Amino acid sequence: MEITNTTRDGINLRGWTLRDRDGNRYRVWDNGSDTATLRDDRGRTVDTETWGRRR
């Protein structure tokens, strides 16, 4: 998974989280299957990404 800023402006990611559906925070990806959700500092979903087989 790669997160890319597609705007012209810089974005401060302080307070943002990237977690899977089990609530684990991620910095390094494994080769299993899962879905990650990127939320902003107000808890709003910005994006989700699923990889591998769905459970």
PQR file of N, CA, C, O and H, with PARSE charges and radii, in Angstrom:
ATOM      1  N   MET A   1       0.848  -1.166   0.000 -0.4000 1.5000
ATOM      2  CA  MET A   1       0.000   0.000   0.000 -0.0000 2.0000
ATOM      3  C   MET A   1       0.890   1.224   0.000  0.5500 1.7000
ATOM      4  O   MET A   1       1.889   1.277   0.717 -0.5500 1.4000
ATOM      5  N   GLU A   2       0.532   2.190  -0.793 -0.4000 1.5000
ATOM      6  CA  GLU A   2       1.276   3.432  -0.857 -0.0000 2.0000
ATOM      7  C   GLU A   2       0.287   4.581  -0.706  0.5500 1.7000
ATOM      8  O   GLU A   2      -0.746   4.609  -1.375 -0.5500 1.4000
ATOM      9  H   GLU A   2      -0.279   2.146  -1.375  0.4000 1.0000
ATOM     10  N   ILE A   3       0.599   5.515   0.161 -0.4000 1.5000
ATOM     11  CA  ILE A   3      -0.240   6.688   0.356 -0.0000 2.0000
ATOM     12  C   ILE A   3       0.425   7.847  -0.349  0.5500 1.7000
ATOM     13  O   ILE A   3       1.596   8.139  -0.109 -0.5500 1.4000
ATOM     14  H   ILE A   3       1.438   5.492   0.705  0.4000 1.0000
ATOM     15  N   THR A   4      -0.325   8.517  -1.227 -0.4000 1.5000
ATOM     16  CA  THR A   4       0.220   9.597  -2.031 -0.0000 2.0000
ATOM     17  C   THR A   4      -0.626  10.847  -1.882  0.5500 1.7000
ATOM     18  O   THR A   4      -1.851  10.789  -1.992 -0.5500 1.4000
ATOM     19  H   THR A   4      -1.276   8.280  -1.423  0.4000 1.0000
ATOM     20  N   ASN A   5       0.010  11.958  -1.638 -0.4000 1.5000
ATOM     21  CA  ASN A   5      -0.680  13.240  -1.599 -0.0000 2.0000
ATOM     22  C   ASN A   5      -0.838  13.716  -3.039  0.5500 1.7000
ATOM     23  O   ASN A   5       0.154  14.021  -3.700 -0.5500 1.4000
ATOM     24  H   ASN A   5       1.004  12.005  -1.549  0.4000 1.0000
ATOM     25  N   THR A   6      -2.066  13.783  -3.530 -0.4000 1.5000
ATOM     26  CA  THR A   6      -2.315  14.189  -4.914 -0.0000 2.0000
ATOM     27  C   THR A   6      -2.709  15.658  -5.026  0.5500 1.7000
ATOM     28  O   THR A   6      -3.118  16.114  -6.094 -0.5500 1.4000
ATOM     29  H   THR A   6      -2.873  13.536  -2.994  0.4000 1.0000
ATOM     30  N   THR A   7      -2.587  16.402  -3.922 -0.4000 1.5000
ATOM     31  CA  THR A   7      -2.897  17.828  -3.969 -0.0000 2.0000
ATOM     32  C   THR A   7      -1.631  18.629  -4.219  0.5500 1.7000
ATOM     33  O   THR A   7      -0.530  18.078  -4.228 -0.5500 1.4000
ATOM     34  H   THR A   7      -2.254  16.031  -3.055  0.4000 1.0000
ATOM     35  N   ARG A   8      -1.786  19.911  -4.419 -0.4000 1.5000
ATOM     36  CA  ARG A   8      -0.625  20.798  -4.617 -0.0000 2.0000
ATOM     37  C   ARG A   8      -0.025  21.236  -3.296  0.5500 1.7000
ATOM     38  O   ARG A   8       1.101  21.732  -3.258 -0.5500 1.4000
ATOM     39  H   ARG A   8      -2.680  20.359  -4.411  0.4000 1.0000
ATOM     40  N   ASP A   9      -0.765  21.057  -2.214 -0.4000 1.5000
ATOM     41  CA  ASP A   9      -0.337  21.536  -0.906 -0.0000 2.0000
ATOM     42  C   ASP A   9       0.187  20.399  -0.038  0.5500 1.7000
ATOM     43  O   ASP A   9      -0.214  19.245  -0.190 -0.5500 1.4000
ATOM     44  H   ASP A   9      -1.679  20.654  -2.245  0.4000 1.0000
ATOM     45  N   GLY A  10       1.084  20.742   0.869 -0.4000 1.5000
ATOM     46  CA  GLY A  10       1.544  19.778   1.852 -0.0000 2.0000
ATOM     47  C   GLY A  10       0.424  19.484   2.839  0.5500 1.7000
ATOM     48  O   GLY A  10      -0.435  20.333   3.074 -0.5500 1.4000
ATOM     49  H   GLY A  10       1.410  21.680   0.993  0.4000 1.0000
ATOM     50  N   ILE A  11       0.427  18.296   3.412 -0.4000 1.5000
ATOM     51  CA  ILE A  11      -0.593  17.911   4.380 -0.0000 2.0000
ATOM     52  C   ILE A  11       0.099  17.500   5.670  0.5500 1.7000
ATOM     53  O   ILE A  11       1.001  16.663   5.659 -0.5500 1.4000
ATOM     54  H   ILE A  11       1.125  17.606   3.221  0.4000 1.0000
ATOM     55  N   ASN A  12      -0.323  18.087   6.774 -0.4000 1.5000
ATOM     56  CA  ASN A  12       0.199  17.720   8.081 -0.0000 2.0000
ATOM     57  C   ASN A  12      -0.550  16.470   8.548  0.5500 1.7000
ATOM     58  O   ASN A  12      -1.759  16.529   8.770 -0.5500 1.4000
ATOM     59  H   ASN A  12      -1.056  18.767   6.783  0.4000 1.0000
ATOM     60  N   LEU A  13       0.141  15.351   8.698 -0.4000 1.5000
ATOM     61  CA  LEU A  13      -0.481  14.091   9.087 -0.0000 2.0000
ATOM     62  C   LEU A  13      -0.451  13.868  10.594  0.5500 1.7000
ATOM     63  O   LEU A  13      -0.762  12.770  11.057 -0.5500 1.4000
ATOM     64  H   LEU A  13       1.123  15.304   8.518  0.4000 1.0000
ATOM     65  N   ARG A  14      -0.089  14.871  11.358 -0.4000 1.5000
ATOM     66  CA  ARG A  14      -0.059  14.735  12.813 -0.0000 2.0000
ATOM     67  C   ARG A  14      -1.461  14.382  13.323  0.5500 1.7000
ATOM     68  O   ARG A  14      -2.435  15.065  13.009 -0.5500 1.4000
ATOM     69  H   ARG A  14       0.163  15.763  10.982  0.4000 1.0000
ATOM     70  N   GLY A  15      -1.546  13.325  14.100 -0.4000 1.5000
ATOM     71  CA  GLY A  15      -2.815  12.894  14.648 -0.0000 2.0000
ATOM     72  C   GLY A  15      -3.569  11.914  13.772  0.5500 1.7000
ATOM     73  O   GLY A  15      -4.586  11.367  14.199 -0.5500 1.4000
ATOM     74  H   GLY A  15      -0.754  12.771  14.355  0.4000 1.0000
ATOM     75  N   TRP A  16      -3.092  11.677  12.546 -0.4000 1.5000
ATOM     76  CA  TRP A  16      -3.745  10.720  11.654 -0.0000 2.0000
ATOM     77  C   TRP A  16      -3.313   9.316  12.036  0.5500 1.7000
ATOM     78  O   TRP A  16      -2.246   9.130  12.620 -0.5500 1.4000
ATOM     79  H   TRP A  16      -2.267  12.121  12.199  0.4000 1.0000
ATOM     80  N   THR A  17      -4.141   8.320  11.707 -0.4000 1.5000
ATOM     81  CA  THR A  17      -3.797   6.928  11.985 -0.0000 2.0000
ATOM     82  C   THR A  17      -4.067   6.065  10.759  0.5500 1.7000
ATOM     83  O   THR A  17      -4.905   6.391   9.919 -0.5500 1.4000
ATOM     84  H   THR A  17      -5.008   8.471  11.232  0.4000 1.0000
ATOM     85  N   LEU A  18      -3.341   4.963  10.678 -0.4000 1.5000
ATOM     86  CA  LEU A  18      -3.569   3.945   9.659 -0.0000 2.0000
ATOM     87  C   LEU A  18      -3.715   2.635  10.406  0.5500 1.7000
ATOM     88  O   LEU A  18      -2.759   2.145  11.006 -0.5500 1.4000
ATOM     89  H   LEU A  18      -2.659   4.698  11.361  0.4000 1.0000
ATOM     90  N   ARG A  19      -4.921   2.064  10.368 -0.4000 1.5000
ATOM     91  CA  ARG A  19      -5.213   0.854  11.133 -0.0000 2.0000
ATOM     92  C   ARG A  19      -5.951  -0.156  10.278  0.5500 1.7000
ATOM     93  O   ARG A  19      -6.642   0.202   9.324 -0.5500 1.4000
ATOM     94  H   ARG A  19      -5.698   2.462   9.880  0.4000 1.0000
ATOM     95  N   ASP A  20      -5.797  -1.425  10.630 -0.4000 1.5000
ATOM     96  CA  ASP A  20      -6.574  -2.457   9.957 -0.0000 2.0000
ATOM     97  C   ASP A  20      -7.916  -2.622  10.660  0.5500 1.7000
ATOM     98  O   ASP A  20      -8.193  -1.944  11.649 -0.5500 1.4000
ATOM     99  H   ASP A  20      -5.236  -1.717  11.404  0.4000 1.0000
ATOM    100  N   ARG A  21      -8.747  -3.526  10.146 -0.4000 1.5000
ATOM    101  CA  ARG A  21     -10.088  -3.676  10.715 -0.0000 2.0000
ATOM    102  C   ARG A  21     -10.076  -4.240  12.121  0.5500 1.7000
ATOM    103  O   ARG A  21     -11.087  -4.155  12.818 -0.5500 1.4000
ATOM    104  H   ARG A  21      -8.522  -4.078   9.343  0.4000 1.0000
ATOM    105  N   ASP A  22      -8.955  -4.818  12.564 -0.4000 1.5000
ATOM    106  CA  ASP A  22      -8.826  -5.315  13.926 -0.0000 2.0000
ATOM    107  C   ASP A  22      -8.330  -4.234  14.896  0.5500 1.7000
ATOM    108  O   ASP A  22      -8.216  -4.482  16.096 -0.5500 1.4000
ATOM    109  H   ASP A  22      -8.134  -4.886  11.997  0.4000 1.0000
ATOM    110  N   GLY A  23      -8.039  -3.047  14.379 -0.4000 1.5000
ATOM    111  CA  GLY A  23      -7.602  -1.944  15.224 -0.0000 2.0000
ATOM    112  C   GLY A  23      -6.101  -1.825  15.384  0.5500 1.7000
ATOM    113  O   GLY A  23      -5.637  -0.974  16.143 -0.5500 1.4000
ATOM    114  H   GLY A  23      -8.132  -2.845  13.404  0.4000 1.0000
ATOM    115  N   ASN A  24      -5.318  -2.655  14.690 -0.4000 1.5000
ATOM    116  CA  ASN A  24      -3.859  -2.587  14.772 -0.0000 2.0000
ATOM    117  C   ASN A  24      -3.340  -1.408  13.964  0.5500 1.7000
ATOM    118  O   ASN A  24      -3.799  -1.165  12.848 -0.5500 1.4000
ATOM    119  H   ASN A  24      -5.695  -3.346  14.073  0.4000 1.0000
ATOM    120  N   ARG A  25      -2.393  -0.681  14.522 -0.4000 1.5000
ATOM    121  CA  ARG A  25      -1.738   0.400  13.792 -0.0000 2.0000
ATOM    122  C   ARG A  25      -0.593  -0.187  12.974  0.5500 1.7000
ATOM    123  O   ARG A  25       0.066  -1.136  13.398 -0.5500 1.4000
ATOM    124  H   ARG A  25      -2.021  -0.879  15.429  0.4000 1.0000
ATOM    125  N   TYR A  26      -0.366   0.396  11.787 -0.4000 1.5000
ATOM    126  CA  TYR A  26       0.653  -0.151  10.899 -0.0000 2.0000
ATOM    127  C   TYR A  26       1.730   0.844  10.542  0.5500 1.7000
ATOM    128  O   TYR A  26       1.467   2.020  10.290 -0.5500 1.4000
ATOM    129  H   TYR A  26      -0.901   1.167  11.443  0.4000 1.0000
ATOM    130  N   ARG A  27       2.964   0.335  10.525 -0.4000 1.5000
ATOM    131  CA  ARG A  27       4.117   1.042   9.979 -0.0000 2.0000
ATOM    132  C   ARG A  27       4.780   0.166   8.918  0.5500 1.7000
ATOM    133  O   ARG A  27       5.360   0.685   7.964 -0.5500 1.4000
ATOM    134  H   ARG A  27       3.178  -0.620  10.729  0.4000 1.0000
ATOM    135  N   VAL A  28       4.699  -1.166   9.074 -0.4000 1.5000
ATOM    136  CA  VAL A  28       5.312  -2.126   8.140 -0.0000 2.0000
ATOM    137  C   VAL A  28       4.235  -3.117   7.728  0.5500 1.7000
ATOM    138  O   VAL A  28       3.475  -3.576   8.580 -0.5500 1.4000
ATOM    139  H   VAL A  28       4.228  -1.588   9.849  0.4000 1.0000
ATOM    140  N   TRP A  29       4.144  -3.464   6.439 -0.4000 1.5000
ATOM    141  CA  TRP A  29       3.117  -4.375   5.930 -0.0000 2.0000
ATOM    142  C   TRP A  29       3.629  -5.807   5.904  0.5500 1.7000
ATOM    143  O   TRP A  29       4.814  -6.055   5.681 -0.5500 1.4000
ATOM    144  H   TRP A  29       4.761  -3.090   5.746  0.4000 1.0000
ATOM    145  N   ASP A  30       2.710  -6.748   6.137 -0.4000 1.5000
ATOM    146  CA  ASP A  30       3.037  -8.165   5.981 -0.0000 2.0000
ATOM    147  C   ASP A  30       2.453  -8.660   4.661  0.5500 1.7000
ATOM    148  O   ASP A  30       1.838  -7.887   3.927 -0.5500 1.4000
ATOM    149  H   ASP A  30       1.748  -6.546   6.319  0.4000 1.0000
ATOM    150  N   ASN A  31       2.643  -9.942   4.355 -0.4000 1.5000
ATOM    151  CA  ASN A  31       2.163 -10.496   3.090 -0.0000 2.0000
ATOM    152  C   ASN A  31       0.803 -11.162   3.216  0.5500 1.7000
ATOM    153  O   ASN A  31       0.339 -11.785   2.261 -0.5500 1.4000
ATOM    154  H   ASN A  31       3.143 -10.571   4.951  0.4000 1.0000
ATOM    155  N   GLY A  32       0.156 -11.047   4.362 -0.4000 1.5000
ATOM    156  CA  GLY A  32      -1.151 -11.648   4.555 -0.0000 2.0000
ATOM    157  C   GLY A  32      -2.229 -10.851   3.843  0.5500 1.7000
ATOM    158  O   GLY A  32      -1.939 -10.053   2.951 -0.5500 1.4000
ATOM    159  H   GLY A  32       0.534 -10.541   5.138  0.4000 1.0000
ATOM    160  N   SER A  33      -3.449 -11.067   4.232 -0.4000 1.5000
ATOM    161  CA  SER A  33      -4.553 -10.311   3.653 -0.0000 2.0000
ATOM    162  C   SER A  33      -5.215  -9.495   4.746  0.5500 1.7000
ATOM    163  O   SER A  33      -5.310  -9.934   5.892 -0.5500 1.4000
ATOM    164  H   SER A  33      -3.685 -11.715   4.956  0.4000 1.0000
ATOM    165  N   ASP A  34      -5.669  -8.310   4.387 -0.4000 1.5000
ATOM    166  CA  ASP A  34      -6.297  -7.438   5.368 -0.0000 2.0000
ATOM    167  C   ASP A  34      -6.859  -6.223   4.660  0.5500 1.7000
ATOM    168  O   ASP A  34      -6.722  -6.083   3.445 -0.5500 1.4000
ATOM    169  H   ASP A  34      -5.591  -7.953   3.456  0.4000 1.0000
ATOM    170  N   THR A  35      -7.482  -5.359   5.408 -0.4000 1.5000
ATOM    171  CA  THR A  35      -7.953  -4.068   4.931 -0.0000 2.0000
ATOM    172  C   THR A  35      -7.453  -3.011   5.903  0.5500 1.7000
ATOM    173  O   THR A  35      -7.636  -3.140   7.113 -0.5500 1.4000
ATOM    174  H   THR A  35      -7.594  -5.473   6.395  0.4000 1.0000
ATOM    175  N   ALA A  36      -6.824  -1.971   5.379 -0.4000 1.5000
ATOM    176  CA  ALA A  36      -6.347  -0.866   6.205 -0.0000 2.0000
ATOM    177  C   ALA A  36      -7.225   0.356   5.934  0.5500 1.7000
ATOM    178  O   ALA A  36      -7.693   0.569   4.816 -0.5500 1.4000
ATOM    179  H   ALA A  36      -6.674  -1.866   4.396  0.4000 1.0000
ATOM    180  N   THR A  37      -7.433   1.145   6.974 -0.4000 1.5000
ATOM    181  CA  THR A  37      -8.242   2.356   6.861 -0.0000 2.0000
ATOM    182  C   THR A  37      -7.418   3.545   7.332  0.5500 1.7000
ATOM    183  O   THR A  37      -6.870   3.528   8.435 -0.5500 1.4000
ATOM    184  H   THR A  37      -7.053   0.972   7.882  0.4000 1.0000
ATOM    185  N   LEU A  38      -7.329   4.571   6.502 -0.4000 1.5000
ATOM    186  CA  LEU A  38      -6.636   5.809   6.857 -0.0000 2.0000
ATOM    187  C   LEU A  38      -7.684   6.790   7.365  0.5500 1.7000
ATOM    188  O   LEU A  38      -8.649   7.103   6.668 -0.5500 1.4000
ATOM    189  H   LEU A  38      -7.773   4.584   5.606  0.4000 1.0000
ATOM    190  N   ARG A  39      -7.477   7.281   8.611 -0.4000 1.5000
ATOM    191  CA  ARG A  39      -8.407   8.246   9.202 -0.0000 2.0000
ATOM    192  C   ARG A  39      -7.665   9.535   9.539  0.5500 1.7000
ATOM    193  O   ARG A  39      -6.503   9.516   9.946 -0.5500 1.4000
ATOM    194  H   ARG A  39      -6.693   7.027   9.177  0.4000 1.0000
ATOM    195  N   ASP A  40      -8.357  10.641   9.361 -0.4000 1.5000
ATOM    196  CA  ASP A  40      -7.734  11.916   9.696 -0.0000 2.0000
ATOM    197  C   ASP A  40      -7.797  12.153  11.204  0.5500 1.7000
ATOM    198  O   ASP A  40      -8.271  11.301  11.956 -0.5500 1.4000
ATOM    199  H   ASP A  40      -9.301  10.656   9.031  0.4000 1.0000
ATOM    200  N   ASP A  41      -7.313  13.320  11.636 -0.4000 1.5000
ATOM    201  CA  ASP A  41      -7.234  13.614  13.060 -0.0000 2.0000
ATOM    202  C   ASP A  41      -8.601  13.783  13.719  0.5500 1.7000
ATOM    203  O   ASP A  41      -8.680  13.873  14.944 -0.5500 1.4000
ATOM    204  H   ASP A  41      -6.929  14.012  11.025  0.4000 1.0000
ATOM    205  N   ARG A  42      -9.659  13.828  12.946 -0.4000 1.5000
ATOM    206  CA  ARG A  42     -11.019  13.896  13.495 -0.0000 2.0000
ATOM    207  C   ARG A  42     -11.724  12.545  13.435  0.5500 1.7000
ATOM    208  O   ARG A  42     -12.901  12.438  13.779 -0.5500 1.4000
ATOM    209  H   ARG A  42      -9.594  13.755  11.951  0.4000 1.0000
ATOM    210  N   GLY A  43     -10.994  11.505  12.993 -0.4000 1.5000
ATOM    211  CA  GLY A  43     -11.554  10.160  12.934 -0.0000 2.0000
ATOM    212  C   GLY A  43     -12.343   9.866  11.676  0.5500 1.7000
ATOM    213  O   GLY A  43     -12.966   8.809  11.574 -0.5500 1.4000
ATOM    214  H   GLY A  43     -10.038  11.592  12.714  0.4000 1.0000
ATOM    215  N   ARG A  44     -12.333  10.776  10.716 -0.4000 1.5000
ATOM    216  CA  ARG A  44     -13.057  10.557   9.456 -0.0000 2.0000
ATOM    217  C   ARG A  44     -12.229   9.673   8.530  0.5500 1.7000
ATOM    218  O   ARG A  44     -11.017   9.854   8.409 -0.5500 1.4000
ATOM    219  H   ARG A  44     -11.827  11.635  10.798  0.4000 1.0000
ATOM    220  N   THR A  45     -12.885   8.721   7.881 -0.4000 1.5000
ATOM    221  CA  THR A  45     -12.213   7.844   6.924 -0.0000 2.0000
ATOM    222  C   THR A  45     -11.832   8.640   5.687  0.5500 1.7000
ATOM    223  O   THR A  45     -12.672   9.291   5.066 -0.5500 1.4000
ATOM    224  H   THR A  45     -13.870   8.574   7.980  0.4000 1.0000
ATOM    225  N   VAL A  46     -10.540   8.578   5.337 -0.4000 1.5000
ATOM    226  CA  VAL A  46     -10.023   9.253   4.159 -0.0000 2.0000
ATOM    227  C   VAL A  46      -9.894   8.263   3.009  0.5500 1.7000
ATOM    228  O   VAL A  46     -10.204   8.591   1.864 -0.5500 1.4000
ATOM    229  H   VAL A  46      -9.858   8.049   5.841  0.4000 1.0000
ATOM    230  N   ASP A  47      -9.434   7.042   3.318 -0.4000 1.5000
ATOM    231  CA  ASP A  47      -9.230   6.028   2.285 -0.0000 2.0000
ATOM    232  C   ASP A  47      -9.150   4.654   2.932  0.5500 1.7000
ATOM    233  O   ASP A  47      -8.830   4.540   4.115 -0.5500 1.4000
ATOM    234  H   ASP A  47      -9.183   6.775   4.248  0.4000 1.0000
ATOM    235  N   THR A  48      -9.436   3.623   2.169 -0.4000 1.5000
ATOM    236  CA  THR A  48      -9.228   2.242   2.608 -0.0000 2.0000
ATOM    237  C   THR A  48      -8.547   1.473   1.496  0.5500 1.7000
ATOM    238  O   THR A  48      -8.676   1.822   0.322 -0.5500 1.4000
ATOM    239  H   THR A  48      -9.695   3.716   1.208  0.4000 1.0000
ATOM    240  N   GLU A  49      -7.831   0.440   1.856 -0.4000 1.5000
ATOM    241  CA  GLU A  49      -7.131  -0.413   0.889 -0.0000 2.0000
ATOM    242  C   GLU A  49      -7.194  -1.846   1.379  0.5500 1.7000
ATOM    243  O   GLU A  49      -6.912  -2.121   2.545 -0.5500 1.4000
ATOM    244  H   GLU A  49      -7.727   0.157   2.809  0.4000 1.0000
ATOM    245  N   THR A  50      -7.563  -2.757   0.495 -0.4000 1.5000
ATOM    246  CA  THR A  50      -7.618  -4.180   0.802 -0.0000 2.0000
ATOM    247  C   THR A  50      -6.570  -4.902  -0.033  0.5500 1.7000
ATOM    248  O   THR A  50      -6.401  -4.596  -1.214 -0.5500 1.4000
ATOM    249  H   THR A  50      -7.792  -2.533  -0.452  0.4000 1.0000
ATOM    250  N   TRP A  51      -5.864  -5.861   0.568 -0.4000 1.5000
ATOM    251  CA  TRP A  51      -4.875  -6.641  -0.164 -0.0000 2.0000
ATOM    252  C   TRP A  51      -5.029  -8.106   0.218  0.5500 1.7000
ATOM    253  O   TRP A  51      -5.592  -8.434   1.262 -0.5500 1.4000
ATOM    254  H   TRP A  51      -6.002  -6.109   1.527  0.4000 1.0000
ATOM    255  N   GLY A  52      -4.519  -8.981  -0.643 -0.4000 1.5000
ATOM    256  CA  GLY A  52      -4.633 -10.413  -0.405 -0.0000 2.0000
ATOM    257  C   GLY A  52      -6.069 -10.877  -0.548  0.5500 1.7000
ATOM    258  O   GLY A  52      -6.907 -10.178  -1.118 -0.5500 1.4000
ATOM    259  H   GLY A  52      -4.061  -8.714  -1.491  0.4000 1.0000
ATOM    260  N   ARG A  53      -6.344 -12.055  -0.027 -0.4000 1.5000
ATOM    261  CA  ARG A  53      -7.707 -12.591  -0.077 -0.0000 2.0000
ATOM    262  C   ARG A  53      -8.557 -11.962   1.003  0.5500 1.7000
ATOM    263  O   ARG A  53      -8.089 -11.711   2.113 -0.5500 1.4000
ATOM    264  H   ARG A  53      -5.663 -12.623   0.436  0.4000 1.0000
ATOM    265  N   ARG A  54      -9.804 -11.711   0.671 -0.4000 1.5000
ATOM    266  CA  ARG A  54     -10.732 -11.193   1.687 -0.0000 2.0000
ATOM    267  C   ARG A  54     -11.124 -12.310   2.610  0.5500 1.7000
ATOM    268  O   ARG A  54     -11.243 -13.464   2.198 -0.5500 1.4000
ATOM    269  H   ARG A  54     -10.184 -11.915  -0.231  0.4000 1.0000
ATOM    270  N   ARG A  55     -11.328 -11.957   3.878 -0.4000 1.5000
ATOM    271  CA  ARG A  55     -11.728 -12.928   4.884 -0.0000 2.0000
ATOM    272  C   ARG A  55     -13.195 -13.235   4.775  0.5500 1.7000
ATOM    273  O   ARG A  55     -13.717 -14.040   5.546 -0.5500 1.4000
ATOM    274  H   ARG A  55     -11.231 -11.019   4.212  0.4000 1.0000
TER
END
